[in-house]
Amino acid sequence: MADDRLVTARWAGGYQVDVQAGEFGLRVDEPERVGGTNTGPQPTDLLLSAVASCFVLSLAYAAAKRDIVVESIGVAVTGTYEGPRFSGIRIEVDVVAPDDVVATLIAAAERVCYVTNTLKRPPEITVVNRGAG
């Protein structure tokens, strides 16, 4: 069963964009060194943020489902630029839990993380003009 999610974005001038994701709005911008005004995260940082937050939630879900107590969960996500895309994304996991379960949690998180699964098996992207012009 498909469950569509809609996020909208509107140009705010310069390199600024106002994004609406459900009830939450945010400003996206580019750093000053590339012509932006640094009033919000850049789009590629949002992509890495999506990877990081989804993977942390997936680890927490995997632990809860298995009744595994974890003291803390964190990740560091690094994207390597190559031309106009990331050539690689590295997720470093920091889970404070018994050593014998950490590998199990990571494997489970890899199975259920929507964002990393989407990047591993990219969807078809279709661009259409919604405008009246």
C-alpha positions, 0 to 999 in steps of 0.5 A: 500500500502506497503512502504518499508524503508531500513536501513543498518548497518556495523560492525566497530570493537569492539562494533561500528556499522556504520548505514546508514539511507537514506542520514544520517549516524551515529555511534552506540556504547556501553558505556565504562562500557559494553565494548564499546568506547562511540562514539555514542548512544547505540541501545536501546537509538536509539529505545527510540529516535525513540519513542520520535521523532515520538511522538513529530512529531505526536503531532505537526501533530495533532495540525496542523491538528486541527488548534491548536496553541501550544507554545512548544512540548516535551517528555521524554521517559524512557525505563525500562530494564528487561533482554534483552528487555524493559519491559515498555516504558513511554512517558511523554508529555509536550505540552504548549497549552490550557488544554482543547485540550492537551488530544485530541492531545495526543489521536490523536498522539497515533493513528498516531505515527508509532513507538509506533503503531509498538511497540504496535502491533509488526511486524513479524521479519524474519532473513535471511543470505544475505551473499555469504558464 
